[in-house]
Amino acid sequence: MQKRRIFIAINLPKKIKNKLADFQAKWPDLPARWTKPRNIHITLAFLGYLTDQELFEISEVARKVAESHEPFDISLTDVCYGPTQNSAESCSPRSSPRMIWATGEKSKEFSELKNDLDRELALSERSPEFIEGRSESKGFSPHITLARIGQWEWKRIEPEERPEINEDINFVFEVDSIEIMESELKRGGAIYSVFESYPLGK
């Protein structure tokens, strides 16, 4: 039985994606695999491999959640190392960062959208195990993976030679939909495509 690799995401306007992708040129020697501009997004939930029936059920959950929320703005404020010490922080990396992130301001609207989605997914019969038992948070900070750092190459760089990455940015965009995304793993990297898009508040 064929299965699709699925996640639910917020896509960004092309202009914002291109601005974020431009940071690659600032640190050309960093041992990192940079996200292609077309693949830049905010993950809301990774669901793994789903059958067509499971995908239909998840799509209904996403549609229901989207209809119950109005459009809102997200403000991106920093480009920095990640992951952070905990999910409520931004730009406070562990000693061995694995990624370069763009992070945003905590948002009531974003937190409520993510909490509702997690709760509805947990209630569905096809609930991913990682969602079950999660507590709600009022302090989610949106983050976007811009690059993944090669750990072996990173450890070979002398600590004093590792670049400082803590850039202030001010990118604001409106979230007016959430998308069911399919990820196809190819030799040259993953290719993301929109399977279904659900407008907020409609």
C-alpha positions as CSV (number, residue, x, y, z in Angstrom):
1,M,0.0,0.0,0.0
2,Q,1.4,3.4,-1.0
3,K,2.0,5.9,1.7
4,R,2.8,9.6,1.6
5,R,5.2,11.4,3.9
6,I,3.1,14.2,5.3
7,F,3.3,17.2,7.6
8,I,1.2,20.3,8.3
9,A,2.8,23.7,7.8
10,I,2.5,27.4,7.4
11,N,4.1,28.5,4.1
12,L,5.7,31.9,3.8
13,P,5.4,34.5,1.1
14,K,8.0,34.1,-1.7
15,K,9.5,37.5,-0.8
16,I,10.2,36.4,2.8
17,K,11.6,33.0,1.7
18,N,14.1,34.8,-0.6
19,K,15.1,37.2,2.2
20,L,15.8,34.3,4.6
21,A,17.6,32.3,1.9
22,D,20.0,35.3,1.3
23,F,21.6,34.5,4.7
24,Q,23.4,31.6,3.1
25,A,25.8,34.0,1.4
26,K,26.8,35.5,4.8
27,W,28.4,32.3,6.1
28,P,29.7,30.5,3.0
29,D,32.3,28.5,5.0
30,L,29.8,27.2,7.6
31,P,29.5,23.3,7.3
32,A,25.8,23.4,6.8
33,R,23.2,22.1,4.3
34,W,20.9,25.1,3.6
35,T,17.2,24.8,3.0
36,K,16.2,25.6,-0.6
37,P,14.1,28.8,-0.7
38,R,11.0,27.0,-2.0
39,N,11.1,24.6,1.0
40,I,11.2,27.2,3.7
41,H,8.2,26.9,6.0
42,I,7.0,26.7,9.6
43,T,6.2,23.1,10.7
44,L,3.0,22.7,12.8
45,A,3.0,18.9,13.0
46,F,5.0,16.1,11.3
47,L,2.8,13.1,10.7
48,G,5.0,10.6,9.0
49,Y,3.9,8.1,6.4
50,L,0.1,8.0,5.9
51,T,-2.3,5.9,3.8
52,D,-4.8,7.7,1.6
53,Q,-7.5,7.0,4.2
54,E,-5.4,8.4,7.0
55,L,-4.5,11.4,4.9
56,F,-8.3,12.1,4.3
57,E,-8.9,12.0,8.0
58,I,-6.0,14.3,8.8
59,S,-7.1,16.7,6.1
60,E,-10.5,16.9,7.7
61,V,-8.9,17.8,11.0
62,A,-6.8,20.5,9.4
63,R,-9.8,22.0,7.6
64,K,-11.8,22.1,10.8
65,V,-9.0,23.8,12.7
66,A,-8.3,26.3,10.0
67,E,-12.0,27.4,9.8
68,S,-12.0,28.1,13.6
69,H,-9.1,30.6,13.4
70,E,-8.8,34.1,11.8
71,P,-5.8,35.3,9.8
72,F,-3.0,36.7,11.9
73,D,0.6,38.1,11.6
74,I,3.9,36.4,12.4
75,S,6.9,38.6,13.2
76,L,10.3,37.0,12.6
77,T,12.9,38.7,14.8
78,D,16.2,36.7,14.8
79,V,18.5,34.4,12.8
80,C,20.5,32.3,15.2
81,Y,21.7,28.8,16.1
82,G,19.3,26.2,17.3
83,P,17.7,24.2,18.8
84,T,17.0,26.2,21.9
85,Q,17.2,25.1,25.5
86,N,13.4,24.7,25.5
87,S,10.6,25.3,23.1
88,A,9.4,28.5,24.7
89,E,12.8,30.3,24.2
90,S,14.3,31.8,21.1
91,C,18.0,32.1,20.2
92,S,19.4,30.4,23.3
93,P,21.3,27.5,21.7
94,R,22.8,24.4,23.2
95,S,26.5,24.0,23.1
96,S,26.4,22.0,19.9
97,P,23.9,23.6,17.6
98,R,22.3,21.4,15.0
99,M,20.6,24.1,12.9
100,I,20.4,27.7,11.9
101,W,16.9,29.1,12.7
102,A,14.8,32.1,12.0
103,T,12.7,32.6,15.1
104,G,9.8,34.8,15.8
105,E,7.9,36.6,18.6
106,K,5.6,34.6,20.8
107,S,2.1,35.0,19.5
108,K,-1.2,34.2,21.2
109,E,-2.7,33.5,17.8
110,F,0.1,31.2,16.7
111,S,0.0,29.3,20.1
112,E,-3.8,28.8,19.9
113,L,-3.6,27.6,16.3
114,K,-0.9,25.0,17.2
115,N,-2.6,24.0,20.5
116,D,-5.9,23.4,18.7
117,L,-4.2,21.4,15.9
118,D,-2.3,19.2,18.4
119,R,-5.5,18.6,20.4
120,E,-7.6,17.7,17.4
121,L,-4.9,15.4,16.0
122,A,-4.7,13.7,19.4
123,L,-8.4,13.1,19.3
124,S,-8.3,11.6,15.9
125,E,-8.1,7.8,15.5
126,R,-4.9,8.3,13.5
127,S,-3.2,10.4,16.2
128,P,0.6,10.4,15.9
129,E,2.1,9.0,19.1
130,F,4.3,12.1,19.7
131,I,1.3,14.3,20.0
132,E,-0.4,12.3,22.8
133,G,-0.1,13.7,26.2
134,R,1.3,17.1,25.2
135,S,0.4,20.0,27.4
136,E,-0.8,23.2,25.9
137,S,1.5,26.2,25.8
138,K,0.8,29.9,25.6
139,G,4.4,30.6,24.7
140,F,5.2,29.0,21.4
141,S,7.8,30.9,19.3
142,P,7.6,30.1,15.6
143,H,10.9,28.9,14.2
144,I,12.1,28.1,10.7
145,T,14.9,25.8,9.8
146,L,17.3,27.6,7.4
147,A,20.2,25.1,7.5
148,R,21.3,21.9,9.2
149,I,24.8,21.8,10.5
150,G,27.1,18.9,9.8
151,Q,28.1,17.8,13.3
152,W,31.4,16.1,12.3
153,E,32.6,19.1,10.4
154,W,31.4,21.5,13.1
155,K,33.5,19.7,15.8
156,R,36.6,20.0,13.7
157,I,36.4,23.8,13.8
158,E,38.2,25.5,16.6
159,P,35.7,27.1,19.0
160,E,37.1,30.6,18.5
161,E,36.8,30.2,14.7
162,R,33.1,29.3,14.8
163,P,31.0,32.2,13.5
164,E,28.7,34.2,15.7
165,I,25.2,33.9,14.4
166,N,22.7,36.2,16.1
167,E,21.2,38.5,13.5
168,D,18.3,40.9,14.2
169,I,15.6,40.8,11.5
170,N,12.2,42.4,11.1
171,F,10.1,40.3,8.7
172,V,6.4,40.4,9.1
173,F,3.9,38.4,7.1
174,E,0.2,37.4,7.3
175,V,-0.8,33.8,8.0
176,D,-4.1,33.2,6.1
177,S,-3.9,29.4,5.5
178,I,-2.4,26.2,6.7
179,E,-1.2,23.5,4.3
180,I,-1.1,19.7,4.2
181,M,2.4,19.1,2.7
182,E,4.0,16.1,1.1
183,S,7.7,15.4,1.5
184,E,9.3,13.3,-1.2
185,L,12.9,12.2,-0.3
186,K,15.1,12.5,-3.4
187,R,18.9,12.0,-3.9
188,G,19.3,15.8,-4.0
189,G,17.2,16.4,-0.9
190,A,13.6,16.5,0.0
191,I,11.0,18.1,-2.3
192,Y,8.0,19.6,-0.6
193,S,4.6,20.1,-2.4
194,V,1.3,21.3,-1.2
195,F,-1.3,18.5,-1.1
196,E,-4.1,20.7,0.2
197,S,-4.5,24.2,1.5
198,Y,-7.1,25.4,4.0
199,P,-7.8,29.2,4.4
200,L,-8.2,30.5,8.0
201,G,-11.6,31.7,9.1
202,K,-13.5,30.5,6.0
